[in-house]
């Protein structure tokens, strides 16, 4: 028959093991910073605007994600108009080559004609390519199309498709592989607990 102290010691080990197992599954993967970049958007027949690329990350499986944000003034022959847009850039890294698609583009242009001001809404999509110059920075080009989804102006009809193209550059953050992060955490915690319990084994359950 086992000694009550040994039983209590075993229960503590079991409880700590369960705690570490839970920690293994719920701990999030980490990323080394938040990558940022820039994008130049040329809207055919209208003008050129600039935007930012945010949350640019190369995952451990070589998947690439970036978020595009545009908040600029569109300079046209009819004047300057505020433009806002967002979009998701998703792709892959193959050796040093980057490629992917641009999806979920949603935006608006605030157009004023004489004394009337209204928003012209659009959606869009496209494709992008590029190269890594270093392990964490890259640049390239893209092409796509925006489609007018809402417009009060007959000069800008709903359904009109407008080509867009331009260039981009970005510094990427690298996601820490989830398996390695969790495994290292588990091993470190187990080692620390083993050392503490070894030194306190003779005192186990004295406070029971």
Rosetta blueprint (number, residue, H / E / L):
1 X L
2 X L
3 X L
4 X H
5 X H
6 X H
7 X H
8 X H
9 X H
10 X H
11 X H
12 X H
13 X H
14 X H
15 X H
16 X H
17 X H
18 X H
19 X H
20 X H
21 X H
22 X H
23 X H
24 X H
25 X H
26 X H
27 X L
28 X L
29 X L
30 X L
31 X E
32 X L
33 X L
34 X L
35 X E
36 X E
37 X E
38 X E
39 X E
40 X E
41 X E
42 X E
43 X E
44 X L
45 X L
46 X L
47 X E
48 X E
49 X E
50 X E
51 X E
52 X E
53 X E
54 X E
55 X E
56 X E
57 X E
58 X E
59 X L
60 X L
61 X L
62 X L
63 X E
64 X E
65 X E
66 X E
67 X E
68 X E
69 X E
70 X E
71 X E
72 X E
73 X E
74 X E
75 X E
76 X E
77 X L
78 X L
79 X E
80 X E
81 X E
82 X E
83 X E
84 X E
85 X E
86 X E
87 X E
88 X E
89 X E
90 X E
91 X E
92 X E
93 X E
94 X E
95 X L
96 X L
97 X E
98 X E
99 X E
100 X E
101 X E
102 X E
103 X E
104 X E
105 X E
106 X E
107 X E
108 X E
109 X E
110 X E
111 X E
112 X E
113 X E
114 X L
115 X L
116 X E
117 X E
118 X E
119 X E
120 X E
121 X E
122 X E
123 X E
124 X E
125 X E
126 X E
127 X E
128 X E
129 X E
130 X E
131 X E
132 X E
133 X L
134 X L
135 X L
136 X L
137 X E
138 X E
139 X E
140 X E
141 X E
142 X E
143 X E
144 X E
145 X E
146 X E
147 X E
148 X E
149 X E
150 X E
151 X L
152 X L
153 X L
154 X L
155 X L
156 X L
157 X L
158 X L
159 X L
160 X L
161 X E
162 X E
163 X E
164 X E
165 X E
166 X E
167 X E
168 X E
169 X E
170 X E
171 X E
172 X L
173 X E
174 X E
175 X E
176 X L
177 X L
178 X H
179 X H
180 X H
181 X H
182 X H
183 X H
184 X H
185 X H
186 X H
187 X H
188 X H
189 X H
190 X H
191 X H
192 X H
193 X H
194 X H
195 X H
196 X H
197 X H
198 X H
199 X H
200 X H
201 X H
202 X H
203 X H
204 X L
205 X L
206 X L
207 X L
208 X L
